[in-house]
Amino acid sequence: RRKRGDKPLAVLFESSSCAACDEMHRDGFSKTEVRQLIDRLDMARFTLTDRNPIVAPDGRKLAADEWIREQQITYTPTIQFFDERGAKVLRVEAYVGPFHLASAIDYVTSGAYRTEPSFQRFIQVRADRIRAQGGRVELH
């Protein structure tokens, strides 16, 4: 069960024959910024057919594949982010480039979702801030 003070939780849903999943690991998760941001998360990984018993973010005990069906996960990769209470904060369906992956993690781990309900607006402001500091934003 999630509790106050826990790190946000990222749940990564993958499948065994998933080129986009492979690309996400190869290109997205290998970036220094993404790796540093991941340290602010608890992470779990599942395949869509995983049947192991789990404790869902809301504290219920059930089989992973049952929870995956409840979450309506049909595409891989999908990442769902949950806050410390187990409430879903953001869902990213498909592999996105390293900048967007880092932005999703930053959006959740910084708590920005509490004051900025638009993830797209958060990304725009974040990109502008990086550029203003002389950084480079690669959107592909």
N, C-alpha and C positions, 0 to 999 in steps of 0.2 A: 504494500500500500504506500502511495506517495504521501509525504508529509512535509509540512512547512520546513524550509531549510534544505530540502533535497535539491539537487541539480534538476533542471528541466530534463525530460526524457525524450530521446529521439528513437523511434522505432522504424527500422529499415526493413522493407519487404522486398524480397528478391526472388528470382527463379533461377534454376540451374542453367538454362540456355537463354541468357539475357545479355545481348551485346551492349545494351545501354548500361546495365549493371556493371559489366566489366569496365566500360569507359568511365563510369563514375568513380570506381576504385582506382583506376589507372591515372586519370586526369584530375578528377575533383578532389578526392581524399588525399592525394599526394602533395597538394599545394600547401606550403608552409602556413598561410593564413587559415586555411580550412582546418589543418591539423591542430593549430593553436586554439581555434574556436571550439573544436570537438572536445577539448579537455574540460570545457564548461558544461558538458552534457553527460548524462548517463545514456548509454546506447544499448539497444537490443536489436538483433537481426533474426528474421524469420524467412523461410521459404513459404510459398503459398500453400504447400502441402504438409507443413510441419504439424505433427499431431501431439507433440509433447505437452504435458500439463504446464500451465503458466498461471501467474497472478497478473491479471490485467491491470492497467493503470488505475482503474476505479476500485481495485481490491478484490474483485471476483476471481475465483479459481475455476478454470475451465481449460479445455484443450485449445492449443494455439490455432488450429484450423477453424474452430468454431468462432473464436474471437475475430479472426481474419475475415470470415464471412460477414460477421456483424458489422465490421468496419467497411464492408463493401470494397475491399481491395481486389481489383481485377487487373491492374496493370503494374508491371515492375519496370524499373524501380519506383517505389513510392516511399516517401518518408513522412511519418506523422510525428508531430511534436506535441508534447504534453507538458503542462506546468506541474508544479510540485504537488498540486491537489489531484492530479490525474485528469484534468480538463484538457480537451484537445484545443490547441492554440493555432496550429497551421498544418496544412497538408500539401505536400509537393508531389505531384504525380508526373513522373518522367524524370530523366536525367537532365539537369540544368547545368550550365557551365560553372566553372569554379567561382566566379564572382557572385552569381545568383545563389549557389550552394552556400557560400560564406555568408551572404546576406540573410538567407533564411535562418541559419544558425545564430547569427548576430541578432536578428529580430526577436528571436525567442529568448536567447540567453541574456540579452541586455534588458529584457522586460519592455522593450519598445512597443510591443503589441498592446500593452495596457493603455497607452496614451495615443498611439497611432493605429487606428483600426485598418488602415489601407497598407497592405504589404507593398504594393506597387509604389505608393508615395514614399514609404520608408526607403525603398531601393533608390529612388531618384535622389532623395536628400543625401543618402549615404554616398552615392556616386559623386554628387556635387562636392561633398565634404572631402572625399579622397582626392579629387582633382584639384581643389583649392589648396590642399596641402602638398601639391606637386606630385601626387601619385598617379598611377595609370590604371584605368578601368578597362578591362578586356571583357566585352560582352559576349564573346563566342565561346 
